[in-house]
Amino acid sequence: MKYQDVVRRLQTYLPYYTGYFSEELDVTSLSSVSNVITCVTSTAHGLTTNDYVFISGALVPIPITTLTFDDNQGQIVYDAINGILVNGIYQFMNRALSGNTVENLGTKVAFATTSVDHDLSMGWQTQVQVSGADQDEYNGTHYLLQVSNRENFVYLMSDDADTPATGDITFLQDLIYGFNGWVKVTVVDDYTFTYEATGDIPDVTAAGDIILRTIPRISGALTIETAVLAYTKHSINKIWGFVVMENDVASKDRGTPNDAIMQARSGSNYYRQLMIQGFTFYVFVPTTYKNVTGQEQKYSGGIEARDFIQDLTPAICKTLLRSKFPTGFSEISSDPLVIDQHGAYEYQEAFYIHKFTFQSTYYLNITDAFDRLDTRAFRDVYYDFNNLLENYNSGKTEMTAHVDLDDEPLT
């Protein structure tokens, strides 16, 4: 396990779950033309070309060309679309609907057709957000009932509506690709940059609560002492994280009847030895800092900072748990990363330090053991055979052979 592996993992995935380690910028507009996206920020972004930023929350408006209504008398649509009636309760592929009665869900259904491929999947998305219909009954957030194909889907409605619907109708789709993800920017001016879409999307302007975060303030340090020195040289009102690698240690063989770690006796193979590797992630919380909304936050003591870290712990765990990293040996980590402990490390007047300890295991096997490399290629083979029974004392040779292994024998 290397520093760069752990730091890169934290920098890449932690912004999905929290913005406390990053700078956040307000996005004025985000639009796509031929899969090239233009982003405009409300304040100077301070980026340079080839910098990376993380964008999330951008919704893709998918145009709806046809939208019709069915009051579903007699539950014809329910019976035909994934619904299985069990003791008066309907079970659907949409987990948000299963276990509800028809009375609870309603029996009014809308059928939508899109002009481009959508990316809805039953069992993954449970709701759709529709807007732009002149008949307001179609608009809003509705439960998804069926995805027929890549251009059709069915959703539930609460009230009757005129059919077909009219207006400039769209539904907003939350895609992890397209507008969203880690992207490399090309700066246009102080407020504008462009980047390549992370997947094919139509030429539209993104909707939703868009979040733009810079690379997190996370780095590595050789020891906690060097981490403290590095932190105090940075802006004191920022939350920082430092990864400190721990020593790899051998796990004690519980079958060894002495104080040795393990025993590989003469004549036995060096089979597999379990090693434990780990690291500590130190989080520095200043006494005064700006939170994700830009407001100044003050802590009068370490207890408040400790409670703040408790709220931050799920995001750190979701980023690291179950990860596997290269070991430099023949096997990668045999077990995914687990958390060992976390708690208060130190409190000073200016900042509080919290530590998270993680570990995983890996094996050394026979391919990692000593293997002599001082070998030579065969060039000539000489073979002498002596009849020991009759000619032992005389040393008489009964048979001699010589094989030259060169492609062109030497002369």
One Martini backbone bead per residue (centre of mass of N, CA, C, O) as a GRO file, in nm:
protein
  411
    1MET     BB    1   0.096   0.037   0.023
    2LYS     BB    2   0.036   0.369  -0.080
    3TYR     BB    3  -0.008   0.692  -0.060
    4GLN     BB    4  -0.130   0.744  -0.347
    5ASP     BB    5  -0.368   0.546  -0.317
    6VAL     BB    6  -0.515   0.678  -0.075
    7VAL     BB    7  -0.528   0.974  -0.161
    8ARG     BB    8  -0.677   0.926  -0.431
    9ARG     BB    9  -0.927   0.802  -0.308
   10LEU     BB   10  -1.013   1.048  -0.138
   11GLN     BB   11  -1.014   1.263  -0.367
   12THR     BB   12  -1.227   1.113  -0.554
   13TYR     BB   13  -1.477   1.023  -0.332
   14LEU     BB   14  -1.539   1.231  -0.104
   15PRO     BB   15  -1.706   1.448  -0.279
   16TYR     BB   16  -1.970   1.274  -0.288
   17TYR     BB   17  -2.024   1.324   0.050
   18THR     BB   18  -1.834   1.591   0.081
   19GLY     BB   19  -1.726   1.960   0.116
   20TYR     BB   20  -1.514   2.023   0.355
   21PHE     BB   21  -1.233   1.976   0.173
   22SER     BB   22  -1.353   2.191  -0.024
   23GLU     BB   23  -1.418   2.397  -0.277
   24GLU     BB   24  -1.705   2.602  -0.353
   25LEU     BB   25  -1.906   2.667  -0.645
   26ASP     BB   26  -2.115   2.869  -0.819
   27VAL     BB   27  -2.357   2.785  -1.062
   28THR     BB   28  -2.512   2.938  -1.335
   29SER     BB   29  -2.419   2.739  -1.581
   30LEU     BB   30  -2.498   2.423  -1.776
   31SER     BB   31  -2.385   2.326  -2.101
   32SER     BB   32  -2.455   2.133  -2.407
   33VAL     BB   33  -2.232   2.073  -2.704
   34SER     BB   34  -2.129   1.801  -2.837
   35ASN     BB   35  -2.011   1.712  -2.543
   36VAL     BB   36  -1.959   2.015  -2.466
   37ILE     BB   37  -1.901   2.186  -2.163
   38THR     BB   38  -2.039   2.482  -2.013
   39CYS     BB   39  -1.912   2.681  -1.741
   40VAL     BB   40  -2.068   2.911  -1.508
   41THR     BB   41  -1.971   3.140  -1.265
   42SER     BB   42  -2.034   3.381  -1.014
   43THR     BB   43  -1.734   3.349  -0.955
   44ALA     BB   44  -1.418   3.329  -0.947
   45HIS     BB   45  -1.254   3.019  -0.990
   46GLY     BB   46  -0.921   2.989  -1.008
   47LEU     BB   47  -0.848   2.835  -1.259
   48THR     BB   48  -0.667   2.602  -1.462
   49THR     BB   49  -0.560   2.442  -1.707
   50ASN     BB   50  -0.604   2.094  -1.609
   51ASP     BB   51  -0.785   2.102  -1.399
   52TYR     BB   52  -0.984   1.962  -1.136
   53VAL     BB   53  -1.335   1.873  -1.102
   54PHE     BB   54  -1.641   1.836  -0.915
   55ILE     BB   55  -1.961   1.716  -1.039
   56SER     BB   56  -2.300   1.756  -0.912
   57GLY     BB   57  -2.664   1.753  -0.957
   58ALA     BB   58  -2.701   1.726  -1.259
   59LEU     BB   59  -2.974   1.758  -1.472
   60VAL     BB   60  -3.141   1.595  -1.745
   61PRO     BB   61  -3.328   1.705  -2.003
   62ILE     BB   62  -3.599   1.512  -2.134
   63PRO     BB   63  -3.780   1.493  -2.404
   64ILE     BB   64  -4.138   1.498  -2.451
   65THR     BB   65  -4.362   1.407  -2.715
   66THR     BB   66  -4.553   1.198  -2.548
   67LEU     BB   67  -4.861   1.246  -2.338
   68THR     BB   68  -5.074   1.024  -2.163
   69PHE     BB   69  -5.403   0.919  -2.040
   70ASP     BB   70  -5.519   0.678  -1.777
   71ASP     BB   71  -5.768   0.559  -1.551
   72ASN     BB   72  -5.766   0.245  -1.512
   73GLN     BB   73  -6.002   0.067  -1.547
   74GLY     BB   74  -5.982  -0.234  -1.373
   75GLN     BB   75  -5.663  -0.260  -1.370
   76ILE     BB   76  -5.522  -0.322  -1.644
   77VAL     BB   77  -5.237  -0.205  -1.609
   78TYR     BB   78  -5.155  -0.344  -1.352
   79ASP     BB   79  -5.178  -0.639  -1.464
   80ALA     BB   80  -4.967  -0.576  -1.709
   81ILE     BB   81  -4.762  -0.408  -1.502
   82ASN     BB   82  -4.590  -0.602  -1.280
   83GLY     BB   83  -4.848  -0.675  -1.128
   84ILE     BB   84  -4.903  -0.856  -0.815
   85LEU     BB   85  -5.163  -1.011  -0.658
   86VAL     BB   86  -5.146  -1.024  -0.287
   87ASN     BB   87  -5.386  -1.017  -0.078
   88GLY     BB   88  -5.452  -0.715  -0.206
   89ILE     BB   89  -5.142  -0.683  -0.282
   90TYR     BB   90  -4.906  -0.509  -0.459
   91GLN     BB   91  -4.633  -0.621  -0.673
   92PHE     BB   92  -4.333  -0.458  -0.773
   93MET     BB   93  -4.043  -0.357  -0.925
   94ASN     BB   94  -4.104  -0.116  -0.763
   95ARG     BB   95  -4.009  -0.079  -0.437
   96ALA     BB   96  -4.196   0.177  -0.369
   97LEU     BB   97  -4.476   0.007  -0.434
   98SER     BB   98  -4.451  -0.227  -0.278
   99GLY     BB   99  -4.723  -0.311  -0.054
  100ASN     BB  100  -4.953  -0.162  -0.195
  101THR     BB  101  -5.245  -0.034  -0.255
  102VAL     BB  102  -5.449   0.093  -0.487
  103GLU     BB  103  -5.561   0.318  -0.305
  104ASN     BB  104  -5.279   0.444  -0.240
  105LEU     BB  105  -5.175   0.480  -0.548
  106GLY     BB  106  -5.375   0.457  -0.756
  107THR     BB  107  -5.531   0.458  -1.114
  108LYS     BB  108  -5.339   0.668  -1.257
  109VAL     BB  109  -5.198   0.695  -1.594
  110ALA     BB  110  -4.884   0.762  -1.764
  111PHE     BB  111  -4.766   0.804  -2.108
  112ALA     BB  112  -4.425   0.809  -2.225
  113THR     BB  113  -4.235   0.985  -2.490
  114THR     BB  114  -3.918   1.015  -2.622
  115SER     BB  115  -3.667   1.169  -2.836
  116VAL     BB  116  -3.461   1.024  -2.651
  117ASP     BB  117  -3.265   0.841  -2.478
  118HIS     BB  118  -3.299   0.697  -2.188
  119ASP     BB  119  -3.196   0.582  -1.827
  120LEU     BB  120  -3.408   0.398  -1.728
  121SER     BB  121  -3.457   0.171  -1.435
  122MET     BB  122  -3.588  -0.080  -1.296
  123GLY     BB  123  -3.498  -0.063  -0.948
  124TRP     BB  124  -3.346   0.217  -0.951
  125GLN     BB  125  -3.568   0.393  -1.031
  126THR     BB  126  -3.875   0.542  -0.867
  127GLN     BB  127  -3.872   0.833  -1.005
  128VAL     BB  128  -4.029   1.123  -1.167
  129GLN     BB  129  -3.960   1.449  -1.322
  130VAL     BB  130  -4.210   1.668  -1.436
  131SER     BB  131  -4.228   1.926  -1.698
  132GLY     BB  132  -4.427   2.167  -1.907
  133ALA     BB  133  -4.716   2.109  -1.874
  134ASP     BB  134  -5.027   2.248  -1.914
  135GLN     BB  135  -5.108   2.005  -1.742
  136ASP     BB  136  -5.043   1.986  -1.407
  137GLU     BB  137  -5.091   1.675  -1.345
  138TYR     BB  138  -4.815   1.582  -1.485
  139ASN     BB  139  -4.661   1.729  -1.289
  140GLY     BB  140  -4.384   1.635  -1.112
  141THR     BB  141  -4.352   1.381  -0.872
  142HIS     BB  142  -4.337   1.032  -0.968
  143TYR     BB  143  -4.418   0.711  -0.991
  144LEU     BB  144  -4.272   0.436  -1.123
  145LEU     BB  145  -4.405   0.161  -1.320
  146GLN     BB  146  -4.263   0.162  -1.621
  147VAL     BB  147  -4.010   0.021  -1.855
  148SER     BB  148  -4.023  -0.056  -2.183
  149ASN     BB  149  -3.792   0.140  -2.295
  150ARG     BB  150  -3.577   0.399  -2.422
  151GLU     BB  151  -3.875   0.576  -2.493
  152ASN     BB  152  -4.049   0.441  -2.251
  153PHE     BB  153  -4.293   0.531  -1.990
  154VAL     BB  154  -4.454   0.479  -1.662
  155TYR     BB  155  -4.685   0.670  -1.453
  156LEU     BB  156  -4.823   0.804  -1.175
  157MET     BB  157  -5.137   0.956  -1.077
  158SER     BB  158  -5.380   1.159  -0.901
  159ASP     BB  159  -5.523   1.290  -1.156
  160ASP     BB  160  -5.704   1.396  -1.389
  161ALA     BB  161  -5.649   1.441  -1.755
  162ASP     BB  162  -5.584   1.569  -2.032
  163THR     BB  163  -5.579   1.418  -2.366
  164PRO     BB  164  -5.315   1.513  -2.461
  165ALA     BB  165  -5.043   1.661  -2.379
  166THR     BB  166  -4.911   1.993  -2.349
  167GLY     BB  167  -4.605   2.131  -2.443
  168ASP     BB  168  -4.278   2.170  -2.296
  169ILE     BB  169  -4.172   1.855  -2.227
  170THR     BB  170  -4.007   1.717  -1.935
  171PHE     BB  171  -3.750   1.515  -1.781
  172LEU     BB  172  -3.552   1.464  -1.495
  173GLN     BB  173  -3.222   1.327  -1.502
  174ASP     BB  174  -3.013   1.127  -1.297
  175LEU     BB  175  -2.670   1.134  -1.382
  176ILE     BB  176  -2.339   1.023  -1.335
  177TYR     BB  177  -2.310   1.126  -1.609
  178GLY     BB  178  -2.192   1.375  -1.826
  179PHE     BB  179  -2.193   1.636  -1.624
  180ASN     BB  180  -2.080   1.438  -1.422
  181GLY     BB  181  -1.783   1.444  -1.232
  182TRP     BB  182  -1.458   1.408  -1.316
  183VAL     BB  183  -1.285   1.698  -1.456
  184LYS     BB  184  -1.115   1.858  -1.723
  185VAL     BB  185  -1.016   2.184  -1.774
  186THR     BB  186  -1.094   2.476  -1.983
  187VAL     BB  187  -1.005   2.796  -1.989
  188VAL     BB  188  -1.164   3.104  -2.081
  189ASP     BB  189  -1.221   3.254  -1.804
  190ASP     BB  190  -1.286   3.360  -1.482
  191TYR     BB  191  -1.606   3.226  -1.532
  192THR     BB  192  -1.502   3.013  -1.758
  193PHE     BB  193  -1.549   2.666  -1.863
  194THR     BB  194  -1.446   2.354  -2.008
  195TYR     BB  195  -1.571   2.013  -2.093
  196GLU     BB  196  -1.592   1.681  -2.116
  197ALA     BB  197  -1.808   1.457  -2.135
  198THR     BB  198  -1.874   1.142  -1.953
  199GLY     BB  199  -2.118   1.126  -2.164
  200ASP     BB  200  -2.382   1.094  -2.349
  201ILE     BB  201  -2.562   1.397  -2.439
  202PRO     BB  202  -2.768   1.629  -2.491
  203ASP     BB  203  -2.853   1.950  -2.604
  204VAL     BB  204  -2.836   2.105  -2.291
  205THR     BB  205  -2.956   2.242  -1.989
  206ALA     BB  206  -2.897   2.217  -1.678
  207ALA     BB  207  -3.033   2.100  -1.381
  208GLY     BB  208  -3.050   2.172  -1.053
  209ASP     BB  209  -2.828   2.115  -0.776
  210ILE     BB  210  -2.527   2.235  -0.833
  211ILE     BB  211  -2.199   2.091  -0.777
  212LEU     BB  212  -1.872   2.247  -0.711
  213ARG     BB  213  -1.555   2.081  -0.666
  214THR     BB  214  -1.254   2.069  -0.554
  215ILE     BB  215  -0.978   1.945  -0.464
  216PRO     BB  216  -0.898   1.808  -0.190
  217ARG     BB  217  -0.755   1.857   0.138
  218ILE     BB  218  -0.535   1.600   0.062
  219SER     BB  219  -0.258   1.429   0.215
  220GLY     BB  220   0.072   1.342   0.295
  221ALA     BB  221   0.258   1.198   0.581
  222LEU     BB  222   0.508   1.062   0.764
  223THR     BB  223   0.398   1.219   1.017
  224ILE     BB  224   0.226   1.392   1.250
  225GLU     BB  225   0.434   1.619   1.275
  226THR     BB  226   0.441   1.693   0.968
  227ALA     BB  227   0.139   1.756   0.953
  228VAL     BB  228   0.138   1.998   1.145
  229LEU     BB  229   0.335   2.169   0.983
  230ALA     BB  230   0.167   2.176   0.722
  231TYR     BB  231  -0.094   2.298   0.837
  232THR     BB  232   0.027   2.572   0.961
  233LYS     BB  233   0.092   2.675   0.652
  234HIS     BB  234  -0.198   2.705   0.616
  235SER     BB  235  -0.511   2.772   0.618
  236ILE     BB  236  -0.678   2.786   0.926
  237ASN     BB  237  -0.993   2.778   0.792
  238LYS     BB  238  -0.926   2.474   0.712
  239ILE     BB  239  -0.994   2.156   0.623
  240TRP     BB  240  -0.783   1.873   0.687
  241GLY     BB  241  -0.600   1.586   0.537
  242PHE     BB  242  -0.388   1.309   0.661
  243VAL     BB  243  -0.169   1.057   0.553
  244VAL     BB  244  -0.043   0.781   0.760
  245MET     BB  245   0.174   0.534   0.747
  246GLU     BB  246   0.211   0.218   0.855
  247ASN     BB  247   0.339  -0.061   0.964
  248ASP     BB  248   0.419  -0.362   0.853
  249VAL     BB  249   0.286  -0.667   0.991
  250ALA     BB  250   0.307  -0.973   1.135
  251SER     BB  251   0.116  -1.237   1.188
  252LYS     BB  252   0.055  -1.450   1.433
  253ASP     BB  253   0.101  -1.782   1.475
  254ARG     BB  254  -0.117  -1.981   1.665
  255GLY     BB  255   0.062  -2.264   1.614
  256THR     BB  256   0.304  -2.150   1.772
  257PRO     BB  257   0.507  -2.281   2.056
  258ASN     BB  258   0.620  -1.976   2.057
  259ASP     BB  259   0.763  -1.645   1.993
  260ALA     BB  260   0.723  -1.680   1.713
  261ILE     BB  261   0.556  -1.600   1.436
  262MET     BB  262   0.691  -1.837   1.262
  263GLN     BB  263   0.743  -2.172   1.109
  264ALA     BB  264   1.008  -2.289   0.877
  265ARG     BB  265   1.107  -2.582   0.835
  266SER     BB  266   1.301  -2.818   0.746
  267GLY     BB  267   1.154  -2.924   0.437
  268SER     BB  268   0.966  -2.689   0.418
  269ASN     BB  269   0.745  -2.474   0.299
  270TYR     BB  270   0.682  -2.151   0.203
  271TYR     BB  271   0.381  -2.053   0.214
  272ARG     BB  272   0.187  -1.845   0.417
  273GLN     BB  273   0.200  -1.498   0.511
  274LEU     BB  274   0.055  -1.277   0.727
  275MET     BB  275  -0.025  -0.934   0.665
  276ILE     BB  276  -0.032  -0.602   0.815
  277GLN     BB  277  -0.196  -0.310   0.693
  278GLY     BB  278  -0.178   0.058   0.739
  279PHE     BB  279  -0.358   0.365   0.839
  280THR     BB  280  -0.378   0.722   0.907
  281PHE     BB  281  -0.647   0.961   0.937
  282TYR     BB  282  -0.605   1.304   0.964
  283VAL     BB  283  -0.818   1.553   1.111
  284PHE     BB  284  -0.841   1.906   1.068
  285VAL     BB  285  -1.000   2.133   1.303
  286PRO     BB  286  -1.072   2.439   1.331
  287THR     BB  287  -1.198   2.675   1.538
  288THR     BB  288  -1.209   2.847   1.266
  289TYR     BB  289  -1.452   2.824   0.997
  290LYS     BB  290  -1.583   2.737   0.681
  291ASN     BB  291  -1.849   2.622   0.557
  292VAL     BB  292  -2.031   2.506   0.282
  293THR     BB  293  -2.199   2.799   0.293
  294GLY     BB  294  -1.975   3.025   0.407
  295GLN     BB  295  -1.993   3.009   0.703
  296GLU     BB  296  -1.897   3.086   1.015
  297GLN     BB  297  -1.721   2.862   1.233
  298LYS     BB  298  -1.733   2.794   1.590
  299TYR     BB  299  -1.511   2.664   1.849
  300SER     BB  300  -1.468   2.634   2.205
  301GLY     BB  301  -1.408   2.317   2.172
  302GLY     BB  302  -1.346   1.976   2.131
  303ILE     BB  303  -1.638   1.860   2.150
  304GLU     BB  304  -1.761   1.991   1.896
  305ALA     BB  305  -1.554   1.873   1.697
  306ARG     BB  306  -1.617   1.577   1.760
  307ASP     BB  307  -1.913   1.589   1.664
  308PHE     BB  308  -1.852   1.670   1.375
  309ILE     BB  309  -1.693   1.409   1.303
  310GLN     BB  310  -1.924   1.212   1.345
  311ASP     BB  311  -2.080   1.324   1.093
  312LEU     BB  312  -1.826   1.256   0.893
  313THR     BB  313  -1.771   0.945   0.907
  314PRO     BB  314  -1.953   0.816   0.683
  315ALA     BB  315  -1.799   0.943   0.443
  316ILE     BB  316  -1.524   0.806   0.500
  317CYS     BB  317  -1.623   0.513   0.493
  318LYS     BB  318  -1.747   0.515   0.202
  319THR     BB  319  -1.462   0.569   0.070
  320LEU     BB  320  -1.288   0.306   0.204
  321LEU     BB  321  -1.453   0.075   0.237
  322ARG     BB  322  -1.355  -0.216   0.050
  323SER     BB  323  -1.081  -0.158  -0.024
  324LYS     BB  324  -0.807  -0.212  -0.262
  325PHE     BB  325  -0.447  -0.255  -0.259
  326PRO     BB  326  -0.145  -0.253  -0.349
  327THR     BB  327   0.166  -0.432  -0.228
  328GLY     BB  328   0.417  -0.546  -0.430
  329PHE     BB  329   0.320  -0.826  -0.452
  330SER     BB  330   0.160  -1.106  -0.577
  331GLU     BB  331  -0.059  -0.991  -0.382
  332ILE     BB  332  -0.322  -0.848  -0.296
  333SER     BB  333  -0.546  -0.772  -0.101
  334SER     BB  334  -0.730  -1.010   0.071
  335ASP     BB  335  -0.866  -0.775   0.226
  336PRO     BB  336  -1.058  -0.537   0.291
  337LEU     BB  337  -1.103  -0.247   0.418
  338VAL     BB  338  -1.086  -0.151   0.765
  339ILE     BB  339  -1.187  -0.039   1.071
  340ASP     BB  340  -1.039   0.013   1.387
  341GLN     BB  341  -1.039   0.335   1.464
  342HIS     BB  342  -1.178   0.634   1.637
  343GLY     BB  343  -1.051   0.962   1.754
  344ALA     BB  344  -0.901   1.150   1.968
  345TYR     BB  345  -0.577   1.315   1.962
  346GLU     BB  346  -0.593   1.650   1.956
  347TYR     BB  347  -0.589   1.970   2.144
  348GLN     BB  348  -0.590   2.301   2.045
  349GLU     BB  349  -0.661   2.626   2.025
  350ALA     BB  350  -0.676   2.618   1.693
  351PHE     BB  351  -0.709   2.288   1.697
  352TYR     BB  352  -0.838   1.970   1.587
  353ILE     BB  353  -0.760   1.612   1.620
  354HIS     BB  354  -0.849   1.335   1.414
  355LYS     BB  355  -0.851   0.972   1.412
  356PHE     BB  356  -0.812   0.719   1.152
  357THR     BB  357  -0.807   0.360   1.148
  358PHE     BB  358  -0.671   0.139   0.901
  359GLN     BB  359  -0.707  -0.204   0.760
  360SER     BB  360  -0.523  -0.480   0.608
  361THR     BB  361  -0.453  -0.779   0.417
  362TYR     BB  362  -0.172  -1.001   0.329
  363TYR     BB  363   0.022  -1.229   0.127
  364LEU     BB  364   0.296  -1.440   0.152
  365ASN     BB  365   0.454  -1.640  -0.086
  366ILE     BB  366   0.661  -1.843  -0.268
  367THR     BB  367   0.709  -1.610  -0.487
  368ASP     BB  368   0.845  -1.417  -0.245
  369ALA     BB  369   1.075  -1.592  -0.221
  370PHE     BB  370   1.368  -1.726  -0.255
  371ASP     BB  371   1.537  -1.708  -0.589
  372ARG     BB  372   1.769  -1.833  -0.773
  373LEU     BB  373   1.966  -1.670  -1.055
  374ASP     BB  374   2.249  -1.845  -1.082
  375THR     BB  375   2.243  -1.940  -1.396
  376ARG     BB  376   2.299  -2.174  -1.673
  377ALA     BB  377   2.354  -2.265  -1.982
  378PHE     BB  378   2.362  -2.517  -2.193
  379ARG     BB  379   2.636  -2.655  -2.404
  380ASP     BB  380   2.762  -2.923  -2.265
  381VAL     BB  381   2.756  -3.292  -2.261
  382TYR     BB  382   2.893  -3.525  -2.027
  383TYR     BB  383   2.920  -3.894  -2.040
  384ASP     BB  384   2.998  -4.139  -1.786
  385PHE     BB  385   3.046  -4.501  -1.772
  386ASN     BB  386   3.079  -4.733  -1.492
  387ASN     BB  387   3.176  -5.055  -1.398
  388LEU     BB  388   3.177  -5.124  -1.064
  389LEU     BB  389   3.187  -5.436  -1.030
  390GLU     BB  390   3.456  -5.490  -1.230
  391ASN     BB  391   3.607  -5.171  -1.248
  392TYR     BB  392   3.669  -5.013  -0.984
  393ASN     BB  393   3.986  -5.035  -0.957
  394SER     BB  394   4.058  -4.956  -1.264
  395GLY     BB  395   3.856  -4.731  -1.395
  396LYS     BB  396   3.696  -4.838  -1.622
  397THR     BB  397   3.543  -4.734  -1.922
  398GLU     BB  398   3.248  -4.823  -2.102
  399MET     BB  399   3.113  -4.516  -2.143
  400THR     BB  400   3.092  -4.240  -2.386
  401ALA     BB  401   2.953  -3.897  -2.395
  402HIS     BB  402   2.883  -3.620  -2.639
  403VAL     BB  403   2.705  -3.304  -2.623
  404ASP     BB  404   2.632  -3.047  -2.857
  405LEU     BB  405   2.428  -2.738  -2.812
  406ASP     BB  406   2.510  -2.600  -3.051
  407ASP     BB  407   2.406  -2.504  -3.352
  408GLU     BB  408   2.725  -2.452  -3.401
  409PRO     BB  409   2.967  -2.633  -3.366
  410LEU     BB  410   3.263  -2.652  -3.232
  411THR     BB  411   3.621  -2.673  -3.366
   0.00000   0.00000   0.00000
